[in-house]
Amino acid sequence: MGGASEEQSVGINIDGSNVEDPGRGSQEPGDQGQVILTLGTYDAVRELTYAVEAYNTKNGRYKVEIVDYTPENGDYDAAEERMKIDLATGKGTDIIWMEDMVADELGYAGVLADLNAYLTPENREKYLTHILECAQTGDKLYEIAATFDIGFIAGNPSKLGEKTGWTIEEMLETFRANNKDANGIGNAWENIAEDMVEYAIDDFVDWNAGKADFCNQEFYDILKFGKNKGKRVKATQESVAAGTHLAVKTGINGAEDIQYLDWLFDDEWVVKGWPCNQGTGVTVAFWNSLAIGSYSQCPEGAWDFIEYYVTLDWIEDYRAFHPDIQGFSYQSISGLPINRKTFEKVLDESMVQQYFSDTGEKIPLYVGEDGEPDFYANSAEDVEKIKEIVELADSRQLSYLSEISLIIREELSGYNSGTLTAEQTAEKIQNRVQLYLDEQRR
């Protein structure tokens, strides 16, 4: 797979010892008179350089330059911290490749722009609009990505019920009725209590009001439910059929996943979602998101590049500039496209069976492992199921890398060891999260 050409540089490296301000979109003209836009990143995927090269080759008004924060020793944690400091002090780049940074918290702190300002009613319709709504922090949209995943809990409807969505109380009642505890959730790790909070974060944190609420019965019940969870056990056809796993932590992150789920559950399953007070509990997670620094002097230019990247138009452009490239397509990008036309195109392509040119054998859409079969082109019914599940999404998971998740993780150790009660643990988490929210708004 080809990369950016040697003669067309798309990025610069920075060293904190001799570069005072790597970004902020100075609007100085480039060699061809374009406005220069800076894109801050570390450990970026190769596809980002492809998109930047295609954009710079095609665009006449703006030119994007990648600012690589990664030091020579490859310390990505240090690179992330430096990016955060630059953002906090108004020295950040126009565009930010978010990587492991948490948009909820950076946006709440005021260092990221609200992208809703650029999504007019007309261009908003280019996207799966309800996915954009799921991606918001409160009523602000601080990041956007080309693709997304759908996450949920699934299981047999005869035991979990036919309806999508349940509260904590309803979920626990179902598990008790089937004589199961947290180990009855296949694919879930021992930190299931933390997961359950992250998947229903809006029940515990009001981003608009800046208020935390962990001292409640729902949170106490989550702690108690997750206390005796063992290590992750992968769900199998056998574990589901035998009832060892009453439910499965799973999701859709590609067109191929629907056939796997039909196989796992023997065609009899329901999307329940993660337990929450309102909605379905079917969540959205972004892959490789982009944001605009609130200090950018050229936010309209930053949005111009972001929109180009998010539509995935650069894939066809890059392939046109590099006709020798083989095997690079929409299917090479992980996740489901957020652009409406591209979403439809990827699903349509998943119904077309591909063949190896040298042998004429079918190319699997999904390659099975550990006793799983291979799956080939989707049927029209498969595609319709994917669309129905995507339509169910109505919320977003908080990143496990967030400061709030870290606080919960740290305090759970005291509860799980028996040192603290559920109420004491909740109070400690409540105080720390509220203090964090207050400090971020100062």
Helices and strands as residue ranges (DSSP letters): E 11-13, E 35-41, H 46-58, E 62-68, H 76-88, E 95-97, H 103-108, G 115-118, H 121-124, H 129-134, E 144-155, H 157-160, H 168-177, G 182-184, E 185-186, H 192-199, G 201-203, E 205-206, E 211-212, H 217-226, H 237-241, E 247-252, H 257-264, E 270-271, E 283-292, H 299-311, H 313-321, G 330-332, E 336-337, H 340-350, H 380-392, E 395-396, H 403-416, H 422-440
